[in-house]
Structure formats: structure tokens, C-alpha cells
Amino acid sequence: MIWYNDLNDGIVISTRIRLARNLDKTPFPAALGDKQRAEVTAKLHAAVLESNSALAVEFERYELDNIARNKKISMLEEHLISPQMVDGKGHSVLVNKSRNMSIMFMEEDHIRLQVIMGGYCVDEAFDMADKVDDVLEESLTYAFDERFGYLTACPTNAGTGLRASVMMHLPALEITGNITRVLQSVSGIGVAVRGLYGEGTNAEGCLYQISNQITTGLSEKEIIQKLKSVIERVSEMEKQARNILAKKHKAEIEDKLYRSYGILKYARSVTSAEAKAMLSDVMLGQNMGIIKCDGKMTPLELIIKTAPAVIMSDGKLSPEERDTARAELIRSNI
């Protein structure tokens, strides 16, 4: 099941595991010429599509050089590729039928294997990624050093090559003014906090990605356990903030959340930023038992489905037409 249709607890929205891998005795992607890049890519594709495992029939192949930029941005907005793969040449990706796993080729490293699942399921996501990694290693020899671990283009990814992250919905901490303090406290213990689409992006819709910063000197199990302890701590703080809002500011929070719901229910034009902010309010209202709506799509699904490139699909819409189409989609499904 695609990650944003899966169940979540209203605070931990999704879990992502990413493994960075490179081939032994092969220059990193930035140092490859066009011919070498094509040869290495063919070898990587074959490791998946020609394997004897069930993986061979699970994936759809996308050559990003042959795909319109808008489509690539749409894949980014669904978290299937990284921002770096939207531009540049020689990138490709395999996406599985459930759209909860993608294998990116020729990004910063030869392979970026990603599993993204709805809700809080760090162990399950890692187990899936680890099994696919084992299949790839049956026909590929990775660049590995006994001292430094897996070798990567950026030293910050070396060692395990593991980035484990969760996306968290933290509106109550924002409303109560505690978000900066909380996130600064976790950033000081080796955890990175980023926006909706990862490094260099903003936390739109009160959605934050929290991931490990350290990939060396710790085992995969230790990295995951450290991240889980941070997530559980932040989750508890968000729950406490929601309880404060419900007990001490009931009228104000209900007014704020219902105003957002009302606008989305009847507006004829909604910008992307407005949609994310107000859908975040509706999601909070549902989780707190304030708003009851049985729409065709969840607020989270609407956040993804109304992102600029996704709402355009393969058509060409002006910003005004996009805002109108976004409002119509939300009205029809909330």
C-alpha cells in the first residue's frame, strides 16, 4: 500500500529507510562519463530486473531523462525520488507496484534504496530494505572497507550507509510555541530535523522529517534504537501539547480548526501553502476528535494529491488554474 494511504497514529505519519551503496572499484556517479554511467546503470538494473527473486516483476522502470520535469517533480512530491534527481542527467529509478519502495540509480551514489511506509514502523521498513539489499548483493560487489564500512560519495553517509527517518505531524507544538525548543533539543543529540521534502526544505503543514545524522561508529540496530527513542520522546511532547489545547484552550482551538475545515469545504481557489496549512488543521481536528468527516480521501492524502506538480498531472495549468483545480479536488473529497 502506498505510504500516505496507510494507517498512522496522527503524529508519526510515515517511516523511511534509505540505504546508500556503491559498486566496488567504480568511480562515484559525479566522476563517471556518459558512456560509463550508462554501462554501470545497465548493470544495476540487471541486478534487480534479471534476478531470480520476486523483485524482478515488482518494479516499474523510469528513465528520468525521458520524463517531463513536471512528472519528476510529482514523483518527488510523492517522496519516490530525491530533489537531486529532478534535474541533471543519467538518473533512473525503479518503483515497486505498491509504491512504497524505490531504488534510485546515479543520484549522489550508485544506489539509493528507499522504503517508505505509513505510520510508525521503523523495524519493519528496515527489514524490507535489508532483504532487498541482500538480493542486490548477490550479483553486485559493494565498495566496502573493514574500517570505514560502506563507502559513499559523501563521508556523512559512510559506515552503515543508513538514513532512518520518520515524518511527524507536530501542529500542537507549533500552536503552543514549543516547536523550536523541542526540535533544538533533539538536534543536539545527533538527530537531524528537516522539512516536508527533506534537506533544505520547510516544514509545511507542520510536517517534519526527523532522521539520524550519524552513520559511522554505530550499528544499524543502534542507529534505529536511538532514532526510536527520540521519536517516542517527541511524540509524547506533542500529545501533551494537544492535551493542553483541549483542556485550556478548547474554544480557541475548535474555532481555528473548524475555520480551516469550512474554508476547504467551500473555497473555490486554494494555494498549495494554504492547502497544507488548513489540511494540517483538519488532520489535527480529526485526531483530537473535534472534526468528524468521512471524505473519500484523508487530509494527508489530500496534502500529497494537491501538491503543485501532482495536481497538474500531465496537463499544463497556470497557477490560477492550479489553485482552482486544487480547491475542487479538496471539496470533492474532504
HELIX and SHEET records of a PDB file:
HELIX    1   1 TRP A    3  ASN A    5  5                                   3    
HELIX    2   2 PRO A   29  ALA A   31  5                                   3    
HELIX    3   3 ASP A   34  LEU A   49  1                                  16    
HELIX    4   4 ALA A   54  VAL A   57  5                                   4    
HELIX    5   5 LEU A   64  ASN A   66  5                                   3    
HELIX    6   6 ARG A   69  GLU A   77  1                                   9    
HELIX    7   7 PRO A   83  MET A   85  5                                   3    
HELIX    8   8 VAL A  122  GLU A  137  1                                  16    
HELIX    9   9 PRO A  155  ASN A  157  5                                   3    
HELIX   10  10 PRO A  171  ILE A  175  1                                   5    
HELIX   11  11 ILE A  179  SER A  187  1                                   9    
HELIX   12  12 GLU A  204  CYS A  206  5                                   3    
HELIX   13  13 GLU A  220  LYS A  248  1                                  29    
HELIX   14  14 LYS A  250  TYR A  266  1                                  17    
HELIX   15  15 SER A  272  ASN A  287  1                                  16    
HELIX   16  16 PRO A  299  LYS A  305  1                                   7    
HELIX   17  17 PRO A  308  MET A  312  1                                   5    
HELIX   18  18 PRO A  319  ASN A  333  1                                  15    
SHEET    1   A 8 PHE A  59  GLU A  63  0                                        
SHEET    2   A 8 SER A  92  ASN A  96 -1                                        
SHEET    3   A 8 MET A 101  PHE A 105 -1                                        
SHEET    4   A 8 ILE A 111  GLY A 118 -1                                        
SHEET    5   A 8 VAL A  12  ARG A  21 -1                                        
SHEET    6   A 8 LEU A 162  HIS A 169 -1                                        
SHEET    7   A 8 LEU A 207  ASN A 212 -1                                        
SHEET    8   A 8 VAL A 191  ARG A 194 -1                                        
SHEET    1   B 2 PHE A 144  ASP A 145  0                                        
SHEET    2   B 2 GLY A 149  TYR A 150 -1                                        
END                                                                             
